[in-house]
Amino acid sequence: MAEMLIDAQFMKSPMPVLRAARALRGMATGDKLRVLATDPEALSDFRDFCKTSGHALVATSEVRGVYSFTIRCQAEVAP
């Protein structure tokens, strides 16, 4: 299983989620994507994205204004 990191700090919503969605299209089932973001809206954006796309949001954290989201790629998710 591969792991990928996207640094989306200082990008406004919805850019962090759009970058994650693009990256996940090229990933295999079980691969993990970690996204760093500073926009507070990213928390609800990533929850909604994972709920609708079928990918698994496996971890979230926030340290000094930087949010970290770990997403596990799921197979054959809805477009």
N, C-alpha and C positions, 0 to 999 in steps of 0.2 A: 504494500500500500504506500502510495506516494503522499507527500504533504507539500502544500504550496502556500506561500504567504503573499498577500496583497496589502500594500501600505496605502490606504485611502485616507490618511490623515489630512485634514483641512479641506476635504471635498465635501460639498453640501449634498444633502439628500436630493435625489435618489442615486447619485453617482456611485457610492460604495456598493450598493446592492446590484446596480447594473454591471459593475466590474466583476462582482462575484458571480453573477448569473452567466456572464460570458466565459469566465474561467471554468465553471462547473460543467459547461457543455463539452469541454475537452478532457474531462477527467473520468476515470474509471470508477465503477461501484466500489465503495469502501474507502476511496481516497479522501483525504481531509484537506480542507481549505481554511486557512486562518486569515481573517481580515482585521486590520487595525483601522479605526475610524475615530474622529473627534466630534462629529456632529451628533448631538444628543438624540436626534430623531432616528438615528441608525438602530437603536435598540428595538423600537417598534417595527421599523422597516424590515429588519432581518427576521424577526418573529413572524411577521406576515408573509414574507417571501418564502420561508421554509414551510410554513403551513400550507401555502397554495402550491408550491412547487414539488413537495414531497421529499425534499432533502431534509436531513436531520440536523437541527441546531443542538450540538452536543455540549457546548460550553460558552458562557459569556462572562466577562469580567470588565472592571473599570478601575484603572489606576491613574490618578492625577489627570483626569479628563480624557484619557485614551481608552476607548472601548475595544475589547478583543472579542471576536466571534469565531468559533470553530464550528465548521459545517462539514458533515460527512455526506459525500455524494451517494445518492441512491440510484439504482438502475431504473431505466425506463420511466422517468418522471414525466409529468404532464408538461407540455411546452409552455 
